[in-house]
Every structure is written in C-alpha cells, then in structure tokens.
Amino acid sequence: MTNTSSPLSAGRQFFFAGLVIVVIAIIAAIPAFNRSAPLAKASEIVELKNGDTYDLVMDEVTKEINGTAYAMLAYNGSIPGPLIKIAQGAEVTINFKNKSAIPTMLHSHGVRMDNAFDGSQSTQKEIPPSGSFTYVLKFPDAGMYWYHPHVRDDYAQELGAYGQYLVVPEDENYWPPVNREVALFLDDILIEDGSTSLTTSGKINISAKKADRTLMGRFGNVMLINGEPDYVLNAQKGEVVRLYLTNAANTRPFNFAIPGTKMKLVGGDSGAYEKAQWVESVLIGPSERATMDVLVTENAAMVNQTPDGTTTLGTIAASDEPIGTSYAIEFNQLQENVATKTSIDPFRSYFTKEPDKRVALTVDMMGTMAGGGHGARMMTNGSMMGGMMGGVPEEGIEWDDSDTSMMNHMSNADSVKWNIIDQGTGKKNMDIDWTFKKGEPVKIRITNDAKSMHPMQHPIHFHGQRFLVVSRDGVPQRNLVWKDTVLVKAGETVDIILDTSNPGTWMAHCHILEHIEAGMMLTFKVE
C-alpha cells in the first residue's frame, strides 16, 4: 500500500502524540478527586458551649463560580466552612476527619491553644486521606480567628478550605452595641481559561505536587467574599452592622473600603483596639483580620481600593424596612477599650528597649529565569543593588503580579528560596533555634530588605502567641491591638513585642502561602 502521509499530517501526528503525553502527565498530577462530589452548600453558624464536641470534615465539593462548576475543597460541605461561635474562655473538642485525597492538618489560626493541638508541622504528623485527629482547643481571647490547612495550604486553601471562629467576649460591653454582626472572608482565586486548579473537566493550573508562583505568590483574578464573586449583604437603612473581615487570599493584600459609608475600625487580629477610630479604608494582609462597624445609609459597594485602581468585591443592598433599635448615637462615639489597655499595660516598659532579636526578610533565586522583561542570571546572595526586580514597589506593597507575571509564573520552590535571616547568627529559616522564657516578653525587629532581589511585602505570623506592633520605621504606634500577623511592607522595619505566654514549640512564617513552600518559616520554643 502506498504511504500518502504528507509532512503536514506527520507533523499533526507528532503534535497529537505530544499532546497525549502532556495530558497523561497532567492526569498523573491530579489527586483522585471525586467528580461526582456534592454541590457546596451555604455556610452555617454553629454555637458551641464549654465542653462541647463538634465533628469537622474536609472533603471535596463542586462549586459554581460565574456559571462554571469547579472541583474544590470544603469544611463540612461549605465554602467558607462553618462559622464556629464560642464563648471566651471555653474549651471544645473538634473531631477532625480528612475525607479529601490529600494530606492535611487543621490549624486554628491566632488561637492560643495548647501546643499539641496547633495543627502544624512542629506539633503533629500530616493527617492522611481517610485519617483523623482530635483537637482540644481553648479560646482565651475575644475576637475573630480562623481555621485552615497547614499542609500545602497554597493548594488546599486556594480551593476553599477555610472557616472562622467567632469568640464572644465575657464582658457584654466589650464591643460597642450594633444591630447585627456579619463575618466576611475576603479572598481571590486564579481562574485561567475557565479553570481553577481542578475543574470538573480535569484541567489543572496549579500543581498538586509542587508549589508554583513562589516568587510573588498566587494572585487571583476573580475576587470573592465568602466564596462568592457577587456577594450581596442585605441590610436596613439606619442599621449599625459589625463586619468581621478575614483575608483568606494566598497572597493578595486588600485595602477594604465602602465609599460613601461611614466606617469605624474597632478591632484587629485578637480583639479590640485601645480606641476605636474613623477610617476611609483598612489594609488587611493575608491572614490578618479587621473588625469594623458601619452605619448603613444607602446602597454601597464594598471595594478593594489600591493605587492600581478600584475593584468591586461585593455590595450592600440597603432596604427601607424599619430597624427597631437605633445605635447611631453610640456609633458616632469613639469608645476606648479598657480591657485592651489594661492587658497592654504590663508590656509598655518594653516598647523602647533594644531588640532581643533582629531578623531580615530576603530572597535567593537560583538558575536562569527569563521573563517579565528580564533575562539575567539569578544570584544566590540574597541581595542586589537596587533590587533585581525593579526596586521597592509603590507604598511598599505589590498589589498584583501583572508587572512581572511571566517571571512569577515560571518560579517554583526549586528556583526561589525566601528567607527569614537571624541577623545575630546568620542562620536562616528552619536553622534558627530561638528559645524564650514563658512570661518574659521578647522584642523582635523585622526588617524587610529593600535591596533584596525582589522586595515585596510579607505578612509574618507567629503561632500560639500574640504580639504588639509598637513601631514602624522608628515611629511609635499610638493605638495598639493584639496581633498574630503583621504585614511588613517592602523596605520597612517593624518592631513587635511578643507575649511569650504559651509554652511549646511553635512556628513563625510568612503567610504568603507560596512563600511558606519556598522555605520562609522558622520554629521557636517557649519554656
């Protein structure tokens, strides 16, 4: 038989053969997701009393975003997971079950629990698929906290695995009065060509085996509030509504605003500020929280307001329905919080002392990476004159990855190593071996190297403890709130006072999730 193949058809055969190989490789990288996973349901509020036990499951769900269904992850079937409401001082037991196809842990972010139940690599082994673990959690502090994975959280959290704890103060007058309270997760998700990491058709844009976008982190292109791209908060004109904001994004900082609506910032990561304050917007880095009261007077947009522009996150739909009790008078007062001031008083003598520890935040990049207008040999000395990637960004914050997106997309945990460097010893990341005494506060100076090869902001999180941000670039901070995460801008130096109240071996790390995978973490002991 005569062979009638043309060079073009042979080329097509070669192309399709290569395509088959690529598809097989992609499928091999996909965990065994359940393609018939149930639809994600609405999040619910679960109230637990002291001594209660609650079952929490991480499993696969199907969720619709902008008309397309995606395979995602959820706690108890909802994105976000259940809002668990607990009284301050209570202790509860969480029976956690991993029904997903990936290993995980349950980290209760910001909670000063016993060390064994931190849900991190310093305290337990990974929970395998079909595995379980029982967490006994104590909640000594009022405010909003949250839970999320601590194994490849850049992957699992991106797919929807996050939920909140609302800890109700013992003192009913701790917060100013409001008509109601609403918990909001701010998030983004990267959807390219109609796909997240795993759509129901199986296309993959994020590796289940290795973190990518480790240079700048994974910025999403679809904004979400409580998992929805078109979130609507129904309210009544004249209502005072308390918004508990949590940033669950892998990388993106949000500058949250409600133009035309009066906003009062009353709390942060771990309870109330010393004094409430009027704000036009509030900057929230990944894993940080902000509590604000708003007076609803008209329909309004909730937006992310940055130098790059304003993006709508959701809307407030205001109705004319009567509200009953009005708290407008109390809303227009800037209340002081005596409990917060009293809790800070024993630490004030430490504010001006010399730092006990000094760390620098920087990066090493290995190999040759071309893209984003750069084609240079990446150095491994952690710094370069003026910054390899164009110097310090405006306001010290990288709001998106559009400027150097190609270089970011090419980066992974092999080519980029983010560092926390102990300036006293030169040790990096997990080689750092700090030991502190319980009850002896520690002053730590964090410098975000402006001459790093890629200066950008880093949200630095300490497990199991709380701290105070007492100065930024040498300027004392006058209105304090207890924190567990601080957003350190590029080129900025921040001083914190760590309240070493909770014994154990704990982690501290950048909360840009791709930076964790690129090594930016350490452990410390409190004895």
Steps between C-alpha positions, in 0.01 A plus 500: 500500500627846411573732792313822426598684821605859443756685714206699642309191613817354645546821693146471625568144615807620684301785655217275618744242633665774703162624612408151625822490703423841653142396585625179663750703704226740608267220603779338697543824694132525591392349833215252480228763525145379514342622178151448648575700814192673644429866437641735763229612739452827687717554804329465837556643846577238765488605866711290736498511879782422737565125488319442170628267228462577130574296188681681220575337162714616208368354177456572132209701366385644171455877503367734234684825437371732228301222340772234490528203737833429666631218717603664827556423868276587792446452872167329573396556142506881491737774378576663736467229762267535800535813710567350844378731776653446843501687833830649613673260739322193367668171410357281224598180324515487120491150354664562164473258206689527172281362221694678226761343272790703647673503840411788730494645852256736671673818617295730722657830402563751780357278773722464808421131542715229660803429282403142413191625314663773290450300181845576361810308397666582833229317696356209301529277196296564188150354504479269197191451285238316710699591813378690803625701797334634816575864587426637847488877464493775761391852408640752751462809279196676357483579129503331160733208428500247221595148399673370189735221386871501580616257230531647151260769612596690184304225323223404744417851621489627141233235438278620785616330820452772762257592778467733801471497878312789660596523868234691694642723780426419862419869553181583309616864480835409342384616155279802423136401437392413143185371335674190370831337418614358165814292437664557161788313336688707241661274243604466137540199273702454183280384213671472161317392185198419712693276740619500857753240602243226447183551305246228450661450159836435665714787372776592742657841558662435837724207581382260767859380538707820510427865573530743213496882477735505798664831408203730550234253610172401339286805428147415391306671225151438642417680826287322759315584818395190691585294192273699269598735214174696533446509875209714623456608862136585561460768766254766616556873484601628842647167611842484660662182373821349635716348227757239603744494206749217444746491209516140373687579176823314426686825432282803434477782755164677498447869563134465595269798466128583470494838323224724630452297818632607838734236644640462851792261559455335838710181494781303342645149512440430867227722637449874535726797436579725794267754342259485208594721203339634184648360181449548126645154433686222679803307372475126572788268409457125452373338824445835676160598635324833546179570688307809397161650565315664211189717494283395207331797331473395134600237247877477489786307346761316705825551310873435488651846463865505386731727298430269204127572511179408679347152473152415625495207744132499591208728573282616788132507406324743734125469555253747653365241742483639858793398719348519848785599733740767372864504609594810301591698814740231624637456149598868484714467812862376498504268799811400693543133587607471862564124477746545214682788668526304826636190323769708327613698806751238630681511163545876458842505668629276219397732217822703491755235601757368254382202296573153633490354148546654157396330179521596134260388226662429165514254210743275311430412138684219325550422134423705193148637483389713209176688477322816599757698304794348690753249374765475767690248703326490835749551781493298822638756741157624609545861388599716206549873457162668467306177481521265203130531429468877470536619859243561771140509371273801556398530866721197570223268380467280194128513433501257207746301286426657162830688468723193516243229455709283269787477746258425782324230298833332424611491863466200732635367827821383329587834340400739781593487869345760725689564822455615856859569610602534864734799481670402822609153384454504121277193525211467256148365531484157665863525617399777740475365855346757731403411857302745715385494862129495569383835632810691385395720205734505199558797272556396138606739223392389152668671203368439151813540286448778242805377306372147472485357149124531524378739770133444589277492808492202737224421753699343788297269724594356841319187614364458852590847629377855461708812448486879480627704206669785688683686222530525122821651359571638846161672534318390819152358444250682722187287469580136562322170453616146570620332181617162372596619150669821389527620141858626456524718191798485264785707646320537835629422850245391758550445874273254680472395865429126515294392801665166577201369691453156349759221551596266218678479167337735251537620144541850359480563127393724216130450428536536125433132453742449210774656712447238769560233235813692397644463852400823678435359848670427831423335832546639850454363851330653800605329821 
